[in-house]
Amino acid sequence: MLYWLFVPLKEYFFFFNVFRYITVRTALAGVTALLVSFLLGPRLIRMMKKYQVGQEIRPEGPQSHHTKKGTPSMGGILIIASTVIPTLLWGNLGNVYVWLAMLTMISFGAIGFWDDILKVRRHRSLGLKARNKLLLQFFLAAAIGLVLVYISTAGRFSLQLSFPFFKKWVPYLGWFYLPLIMFILVASSNAVNLADGLDGLAIGLTFISAMALTALTYIAGHALYSTYLNIPRVPLAAELTVFAGAFSGACLAFLWFNCHPAEIFMGDVGALSLGATLACIAILIKQEFLLFTVAGVFILEALSVLLQVGYFKVSGGKRVFKMAPLHHHFELIGWPEEKVVIRFWILAIIFALFSLTTLKLR
């Protein structure tokens, strides 16, 4: 909204010309996200305590986590608000990519909100049945995929795939792109949810991934940089950088409240929306496969669960890890919670830097 207000004023005051630049509005969106979060965060925490919206702990989880029972939850509402408000203020709302990213975040957050509400009402760690949650996620992912297929007919989205390390191979998938979009959105959403088990872990990992995607989004939308680095040029992605900047700022601000010992947890409303948002950005900028390294730690967390469950069934009750997801395994072998979190952050930074270096290797 401020974009539409300020940019026309450049005809009268040269200073307002600065608001045309993506980099300026991205920085402003990030700072605004921080301010919104710091303003609303303490109020949300007090409200959650007042209405006794607290975290329920899984009985089979590590015993050290039982002291966290009752910590205010559903902090994902703060992350969503701190992303959407700055985007509405500083983004060009005539850009369809911006709306798709915001609607993806809000819609997947709504599933998580429903799940969290059921947990609060039932006073247990189980909300929606896993099957019902997956069905809702696939339904939303299908709707988003159909929108992308539809706008591709107007040339606003490409149904070609881009692979890291391959310059020339960009196969056209057509309608077969739809199931790929659905898989990436649902898988990413649940991967972040699985990683949300320690104070500051999931939000710190998301912040690192979001920062890497912000850089990739800017490059994809820039004619000169995308040509030089030989990655798909996505003109509409330029404005998506403002959303990605707000998203990064919102994640960093939430970490202020979620670091150990956490004052509030993000809940499923946060975890599901964050994972889907990362996936949505990657899909829109044609970096679907690079998401696997940008969000490498989330992938490892999800794979640890799949490996644990699969091996348990095949071996008749044996385990690969002491507990899955992976962060619980390291807790149970004696690592303090803070050490697990910081080392996973370091690993995420390595993954993010590797993702950015692949651009020059094409």
C-alpha positions as CSV (number, residue, x, y, z in Angstrom):
1,M,0.0,0.0,0.0
2,L,2.8,2.4,0.8
3,Y,4.4,1.4,-2.5
4,W,1.4,2.7,-4.4
5,L,1.3,5.8,-2.2
6,F,5.0,6.8,-2.3
7,V,6.1,5.9,-5.8
8,P,3.8,8.4,-7.6
9,L,5.1,11.1,-5.3
10,K,8.5,10.9,-7.1
11,E,7.0,13.3,-9.7
12,Y,7.0,16.0,-7.0
13,F,9.8,14.9,-4.6
14,F,12.8,13.1,-6.0
15,F,13.4,11.4,-2.7
16,F,10.4,9.1,-3.1
17,N,12.1,7.6,-6.2
18,V,14.0,5.4,-3.8
19,F,10.8,3.4,-3.0
20,R,10.9,2.0,-6.6
21,Y,13.9,-0.1,-5.7
22,I,13.4,-3.7,-4.6
23,T,16.4,-3.7,-2.3
24,V,15.2,-0.6,-0.4
25,R,11.7,-2.1,0.1
26,T,13.0,-5.5,1.0
27,A,15.1,-3.9,3.8
28,L,12.2,-1.9,4.9
29,A,10.0,-5.0,4.9
30,G,12.5,-6.8,7.1
31,V,12.8,-4.0,9.6
32,T,9.0,-3.5,9.7
33,A,8.6,-7.3,10.4
34,L,11.0,-6.9,13.3
35,L,9.0,-3.9,14.7
36,V,5.6,-5.6,14.3
37,S,6.9,-8.8,16.0
38,F,8.5,-6.9,18.9
39,L,5.3,-4.9,19.3
40,L,2.8,-7.7,19.1
41,G,4.9,-10.5,20.6
42,P,4.6,-9.7,24.3
43,R,0.9,-9.0,23.9
44,L,0.4,-12.4,22.2
45,I,2.3,-14.2,25.0
46,R,0.2,-12.6,27.7
47,M,-3.0,-13.4,25.8
48,M,-2.0,-17.1,25.4
49,K,-1.2,-17.3,29.1
50,K,-4.5,-15.6,30.0
51,Y,-6.5,-18.1,28.0
52,Q,-4.2,-21.0,29.0
53,V,-3.2,-21.9,25.4
54,G,-0.2,-23.9,26.4
55,Q,2.0,-26.6,24.8
56,E,1.1,-30.2,25.4
57,I,4.1,-32.6,25.5
58,R,4.2,-36.0,23.9
59,P,4.5,-38.7,26.7
60,E,7.0,-40.7,24.6
61,G,9.3,-37.6,24.2
62,P,12.5,-36.9,26.2
63,Q,11.8,-36.5,29.9
64,S,13.6,-33.2,29.9
65,H,10.8,-31.7,27.7
66,H,8.1,-32.3,30.3
67,T,9.1,-29.1,32.1
68,K,8.0,-27.2,29.0
69,K,4.4,-28.2,29.4
70,G,2.1,-25.2,29.5
71,T,4.5,-22.8,27.6
72,P,2.3,-20.5,25.5
73,S,1.9,-21.9,22.0
74,M,0.5,-20.9,18.5
75,G,3.2,-18.3,18.1
76,G,3.0,-18.9,14.4
77,I,0.3,-16.4,14.4
78,L,2.9,-13.8,15.2
79,I,5.2,-15.0,12.4
80,I,2.4,-14.8,9.8
81,A,1.3,-11.4,10.9
82,S,4.8,-10.1,11.0
83,T,5.3,-11.3,7.4
84,V,2.0,-10.3,5.8
85,I,1.7,-6.8,7.3
86,P,5.1,-5.6,6.0
87,T,4.4,-7.2,2.6
88,L,1.1,-5.4,2.4
89,L,2.8,-2.1,3.3
90,W,5.9,-2.3,1.1
91,G,5.1,-4.8,-1.7
92,N,3.6,-4.2,-5.1
93,L,0.2,-5.8,-4.6
94,G,-0.4,-6.0,-8.3
95,N,2.1,-8.9,-8.4
96,V,0.5,-12.4,-8.4
97,Y,3.6,-14.1,-6.9
98,V,3.3,-11.9,-3.8
99,W,-0.3,-12.9,-3.3
100,L,0.4,-16.6,-3.9
101,A,3.2,-16.6,-1.3
102,M,1.0,-14.8,1.3
103,L,-2.0,-17.1,0.6
104,T,0.1,-20.2,0.9
105,M,1.4,-19.1,4.2
106,I,-2.0,-18.2,5.6
107,S,-3.8,-21.3,4.3
108,F,-1.3,-23.8,5.6
109,G,-1.2,-21.8,8.8
110,A,-5.0,-22.2,9.0
111,I,-4.6,-26.0,9.0
112,G,-2.0,-25.7,11.8
113,F,-4.3,-23.4,13.7
114,W,-7.1,-25.9,13.6
115,D,-4.7,-28.6,14.8
116,D,-3.4,-26.5,17.6
117,I,-7.0,-25.5,18.8
118,L,-7.9,-29.2,19.0
119,K,-4.8,-29.9,21.1
120,V,-5.8,-27.2,23.5
121,R,-9.4,-28.3,23.8
122,R,-8.4,-32.0,24.3
123,H,-5.4,-31.2,26.6
124,R,-3.2,-33.6,24.7
125,S,-0.5,-33.5,22.1
126,L,-2.6,-34.9,19.3
127,G,-4.9,-32.7,17.3
128,L,-6.1,-33.5,13.8
129,K,-5.7,-37.1,12.7
130,A,-2.6,-37.5,10.6
131,R,-4.7,-38.7,7.6
132,N,-7.0,-35.7,7.8
133,K,-4.2,-33.3,8.1
134,L,-2.4,-34.7,5.1
135,L,-5.6,-34.6,3.0
136,L,-6.1,-30.9,3.9
137,Q,-2.5,-30.2,3.0
138,F,-2.7,-32.0,-0.4
139,F,-6.0,-30.2,-1.1
140,L,-4.4,-26.8,-0.6
141,A,-1.2,-27.8,-2.5
142,A,-3.4,-28.9,-5.4
143,A,-5.2,-25.6,-5.4
144,I,-1.9,-23.7,-5.4
145,G,-0.6,-26.0,-8.2
146,L,-3.7,-25.4,-10.3
147,V,-3.3,-21.6,-10.0
148,L,0.3,-21.9,-11.2
149,V,-0.7,-24.1,-14.1
150,Y,-3.4,-21.6,-15.0
151,I,-1.2,-18.6,-14.9
152,S,1.4,-20.5,-17.0
153,T,-1.0,-20.1,-19.9
154,A,-0.5,-16.4,-19.7
155,G,3.3,-16.8,-19.6
156,R,3.5,-15.8,-15.9
157,F,4.9,-19.1,-14.8
158,S,7.1,-21.7,-16.5
159,L,6.3,-25.4,-16.4
160,Q,9.9,-26.3,-17.2
161,L,12.2,-27.7,-14.5
162,S,15.6,-26.3,-13.7
163,F,18.2,-28.7,-12.3
164,P,21.3,-27.6,-10.4
165,F,24.6,-28.2,-12.3
166,F,22.7,-28.6,-15.6
167,K,22.7,-25.6,-18.0
168,K,20.7,-26.9,-20.9
169,W,18.4,-29.6,-19.6
170,V,15.1,-27.9,-18.7
171,P,12.4,-30.5,-19.4
172,Y,8.8,-29.3,-19.9
173,L,6.4,-31.1,-17.7
174,G,3.0,-29.5,-18.4
175,W,0.3,-31.0,-16.2
176,F,2.8,-33.4,-14.7
177,Y,4.2,-30.4,-12.9
178,L,1.1,-30.4,-10.6
179,P,1.9,-33.5,-8.6
180,L,5.5,-32.3,-8.2
181,I,4.2,-29.0,-6.7
182,M,1.9,-30.8,-4.4
183,F,4.7,-33.1,-3.1
184,I,7.2,-30.3,-2.5
185,L,4.6,-28.2,-0.6
186,V,3.4,-31.0,1.6
187,A,6.8,-32.5,2.2
188,S,8.4,-29.2,3.1
189,S,5.5,-28.3,5.4
190,N,5.8,-31.5,7.3
191,A,9.6,-31.5,7.4
192,V,9.6,-28.2,9.3
193,N,6.9,-29.5,11.6
194,L,9.1,-32.5,12.5
195,A,12.1,-30.2,13.2
196,D,10.0,-28.1,15.6
197,G,11.1,-29.9,18.8
198,L,13.7,-27.8,20.6
199,D,13.7,-24.1,21.6
200,G,14.8,-22.0,18.7
201,L,15.6,-24.9,16.4
202,A,13.0,-24.8,13.7
203,I,12.7,-21.0,13.6
204,G,16.5,-20.6,13.4
205,L,16.8,-23.1,10.6
206,T,13.9,-21.4,8.8
207,F,15.6,-18.0,9.1
208,I,18.8,-19.3,7.5
209,S,16.8,-21.0,4.7
210,A,14.7,-17.8,4.2
211,M,17.8,-15.6,3.9
212,A,19.2,-17.9,1.2
213,L,15.9,-17.9,-0.7
214,T,15.8,-14.1,-0.4
215,A,19.1,-13.9,-2.2
216,L,18.0,-16.4,-4.8
217,T,14.7,-14.6,-5.3
218,Y,16.5,-11.3,-6.0
219,I,18.9,-13.0,-8.4
220,A,16.1,-14.8,-10.3
221,G,14.2,-11.5,-10.7
222,H,17.3,-9.6,-11.9
223,A,17.9,-9.6,-15.7
224,L,21.7,-9.2,-15.4
225,Y,22.5,-11.5,-12.5
226,S,20.2,-14.3,-13.7
227,T,21.8,-14.2,-17.1
228,Y,25.4,-14.1,-15.7
229,L,24.7,-17.0,-13.3
230,N,22.7,-18.9,-16.0
231,I,19.6,-19.5,-13.8
232,P,16.0,-19.2,-15.1
233,R,15.0,-15.5,-15.3
234,V,11.7,-15.0,-13.5
235,P,10.7,-11.3,-13.9
236,L,7.8,-11.5,-11.5
237,A,10.1,-13.0,-8.8
238,A,11.7,-9.6,-8.3
239,E,8.8,-8.3,-6.2
240,L,8.7,-11.6,-4.3
241,T,12.0,-10.5,-2.7
242,V,10.1,-8.0,-0.6
243,F,7.9,-10.9,0.8
244,A,11.0,-13.0,1.4
245,G,12.7,-10.1,3.2
246,A,9.6,-9.7,5.5
247,F,9.6,-13.5,6.0
248,S,13.2,-13.5,7.1
249,G,12.7,-10.5,9.4
250,A,9.7,-12.2,11.0
251,C,11.6,-15.4,11.6
252,L,14.5,-13.5,13.2
253,A,12.2,-11.6,15.5
254,F,10.3,-14.7,16.6
255,L,13.7,-16.3,17.5
256,W,13.9,-13.5,20.1
257,F,10.9,-15.0,22.0
258,N,11.6,-18.7,21.0
259,C,15.3,-19.0,22.0
260,H,16.0,-21.1,25.1
261,P,14.2,-21.0,27.4
262,A,11.3,-20.3,25.0
263,E,8.7,-17.8,26.0
264,I,6.4,-19.1,23.3
265,F,6.3,-22.0,20.8
266,M,5.3,-21.6,17.2
267,G,2.8,-24.6,17.2
268,D,1.6,-26.2,14.0
269,V,0.2,-22.9,12.9
270,G,3.8,-21.8,12.6
271,A,5.5,-25.0,11.5
272,L,3.1,-25.9,8.7
273,S,3.0,-22.4,7.3
274,L,6.8,-21.9,7.4
275,G,7.5,-25.1,5.5
276,A,4.9,-24.4,2.9
277,T,6.2,-20.8,2.5
278,L,9.8,-22.0,1.9
279,A,8.5,-24.4,-0.7
280,C,6.3,-21.9,-2.4
281,I,9.2,-19.4,-2.8
282,A,11.5,-22.1,-4.2
283,I,8.8,-23.2,-6.7
284,L,8.0,-19.7,-7.9
285,I,11.7,-18.9,-8.6
286,K,12.2,-22.3,-10.3
287,Q,14.6,-23.6,-7.7
288,E,12.6,-26.6,-6.5
289,F,15.5,-29.0,-6.4
290,L,17.8,-26.4,-4.8
291,L,15.4,-26.4,-1.9
292,F,16.7,-29.8,-0.9
293,T,20.0,-28.2,0.0
294,V,18.7,-24.8,1.1
295,A,16.6,-26.6,3.6
296,G,19.0,-29.5,4.0
297,V,18.7,-29.9,7.8
298,F,14.9,-30.1,7.5
299,I,15.4,-32.9,4.9
300,L,17.7,-34.8,7.3
301,E,15.2,-34.5,10.1
302,A,12.4,-35.9,7.9
303,L,14.6,-38.7,6.5
304,S,15.5,-39.7,10.1
305,V,11.9,-40.3,10.8
306,L,11.2,-42.2,7.6
307,L,14.3,-44.3,8.2
308,Q,13.5,-45.0,11.9
309,V,9.9,-46.0,11.1
310,G,10.8,-48.1,8.1
311,Y,13.6,-50.0,9.9
312,F,11.5,-50.5,13.0
313,K,8.8,-52.3,10.8
314,V,11.3,-54.3,8.8
315,S,13.5,-55.4,11.6
316,G,10.6,-56.3,14.0
317,G,11.2,-53.5,16.5
318,K,14.9,-52.5,16.2
319,R,15.9,-48.8,15.9
320,V,18.5,-46.9,13.9
321,F,18.4,-43.9,16.3
322,K,17.6,-43.7,20.0
323,M,14.7,-41.5,19.0
324,A,13.5,-39.6,15.9
325,P,13.5,-36.9,14.6
326,L,17.3,-36.6,14.6
327,H,17.6,-33.8,17.2
328,H,16.1,-36.1,19.9
329,H,18.7,-38.7,19.1
330,F,21.5,-36.2,20.0
331,E,19.7,-35.1,23.1
332,L,19.5,-38.7,24.3
333,I,23.2,-39.4,23.7
334,G,24.0,-36.5,26.1
335,W,24.2,-33.3,24.1
336,P,22.6,-30.3,25.9
337,E,19.7,-28.8,24.1
338,E,21.5,-25.5,23.3
339,K,24.4,-27.5,21.7
340,V,22.1,-29.5,19.5
341,V,20.4,-26.3,18.3
342,I,23.5,-24.3,17.6
343,R,25.2,-27.2,15.8
344,F,22.2,-27.7,13.6
345,W,22.2,-24.0,12.8
346,I,25.8,-24.3,11.8
347,L,25.0,-27.2,9.6
348,A,22.1,-25.2,8.0
349,I,24.5,-22.3,7.3
350,I,26.8,-24.7,5.5
351,F,23.9,-26.1,3.4
352,A,22.8,-22.5,2.6
353,L,26.2,-21.4,1.5
354,F,26.6,-24.6,-0.6
355,S,23.3,-23.8,-2.3
356,L,24.5,-20.3,-3.2
357,T,27.8,-21.6,-4.6
358,T,26.0,-24.0,-6.9
359,L,24.9,-20.9,-8.9
360,K,28.4,-20.3,-10.1
361,L,29.0,-24.0,-10.9
362,R,26.3,-24.2,-13.6
